[in-house]
C-alpha cells in the first residue's frame, strides 16, 4: 500500500463504528459531521476522533465548503487494501495447492 503501512489501514478498518462510517460515505458520498452523526448514538466528538484515525490511515479526507467540513472517502486507499488482501489470498491458495499436492503424493 502506498505511503501508509497496511497494518495502519486495517487497524483503522477494524472498528465497527469506522466501518459504518466507510459504508455511509461509500453509499452517500461526502458528508458533514452533522450528517454522519444523524440517527446515531455516537457523539460528534467521537465521530470526529474516528474520522481523524481514518484520515491518518489515508481512508478519508476533509474539505471545507464555507463553514462546513465535508468528509470524503478515499476510494484508492480501499482499492489498495483490497489488492493487498487479494495478494494474501493468492499466497494462501498457492500454499494450500502445494500442501494438497504433497498430501496426494
C-alpha positions as CSV (number, residue, x, y, z in Angstrom):
1,X,0.0,0.0,0.0
2,X,1.4,3.4,-1.0
3,X,2.9,5.6,1.8
4,X,0.7,4.1,4.5
5,X,1.5,0.7,6.1
6,X,-1.2,-1.9,5.6
7,X,-1.4,-2.5,9.3
8,X,-2.5,1.1,9.9
9,X,-5.2,0.8,7.3
10,X,-6.5,-2.5,8.6
11,X,-6.4,-1.2,12.2
12,X,-8.5,1.8,11.1
13,X,-11.0,-0.5,9.4
14,X,-11.0,-2.9,12.4
15,X,-13.5,-0.8,14.3
16,X,-17.3,-1.2,13.9
17,X,-18.0,2.5,14.1
18,X,-15.4,3.3,11.4
19,X,-16.7,0.5,9.2
20,X,-20.2,2.1,9.4
21,X,-18.6,5.5,8.5
22,X,-17.0,3.9,5.5
23,X,-20.3,2.4,4.5
24,X,-22.2,5.6,4.8
25,X,-19.5,7.6,2.9
26,X,-19.4,5.0,0.2
27,X,-23.1,5.0,-0.2
28,X,-23.9,8.7,0.1
29,X,-20.7,10.5,-0.9
30,X,-19.1,13.4,1.0
31,X,-20.9,14.2,4.3
32,X,-20.5,16.6,7.2
33,X,-20.1,15.6,10.8
34,X,-23.7,16.6,11.4
35,X,-24.9,14.3,8.7
36,X,-22.6,11.5,9.8
37,X,-24.0,11.6,13.4
38,X,-27.6,11.9,12.4
39,X,-29.6,8.9,13.7
40,X,-26.6,7.6,15.6
41,X,-26.0,7.4,19.4
42,X,-22.3,8.3,18.7
43,X,-21.4,11.9,19.6
44,X,-19.9,14.4,17.2
45,X,-16.7,14.4,19.1
46,X,-16.4,10.6,18.9
47,X,-17.2,10.6,15.1
48,X,-14.5,13.3,14.7
49,X,-12.0,11.1,16.5
50,X,-12.8,8.2,14.3
51,X,-12.5,10.3,11.2
52,X,-9.1,11.5,12.3
53,X,-7.9,8.0,12.7
54,X,-9.2,7.1,9.3
55,X,-7.6,10.3,7.9
56,X,-4.3,9.2,9.4
57,X,-4.6,5.9,7.6
58,X,-5.5,7.7,4.3
59,X,-9.0,6.3,4.2
60,X,-10.8,9.7,4.2
61,X,-10.0,13.4,3.7
62,X,-11.8,16.5,4.7
63,X,-12.6,19.6,2.6
64,X,-14.1,22.9,3.8
65,X,-17.1,24.2,2.0
66,X,-17.8,27.6,3.6
67,X,-18.2,27.0,7.3
68,X,-18.9,23.2,6.9
69,X,-16.3,20.5,6.7
70,X,-17.2,17.6,4.4
71,X,-15.6,14.2,4.7
72,X,-14.9,12.2,1.6
73,X,-13.9,8.6,1.3
74,X,-10.5,7.9,-0.4
75,X,-11.5,5.0,-2.7
76,X,-7.9,4.5,-3.9
77,X,-6.9,3.5,-0.4
78,X,-9.7,1.0,-0.2
79,X,-8.6,-0.4,-3.6
80,X,-5.1,-0.7,-2.2
81,X,-6.4,-2.6,0.8
82,X,-8.4,-5.0,-1.4
83,X,-5.3,-5.5,-3.7
84,X,-3.3,-6.4,-0.6
85,X,-5.9,-8.9,0.6
86,X,-6.0,-10.4,-2.9
87,X,-2.2,-10.9,-2.8
88,X,-2.5,-12.6,0.6
89,X,-5.4,-14.8,-0.7
90,X,-3.3,-15.8,-3.8
91,X,-0.4,-16.8,-1.5
92,X,-2.7,-18.9,0.7
93,X,-4.2,-20.6,-2.4
94,X,-0.7,-21.4,-3.6
95,X,0.3,-22.8,-0.2
96,X,-2.8,-24.9,0.0
97,X,-2.2,-26.2,-3.5
98,X,1.3,-27.2,-2.5
99,X,0.0,-28.9,0.6
100,X,-2.6,-30.8,-1.4
101,X,0.0,-31.9,-3.9
102,X,2.3,-33.0,-1.0
103,X,-0.5,-35.0,0.7
104,X,-1.7,-36.6,-2.5
105,X,1.9,-37.8,-3.4
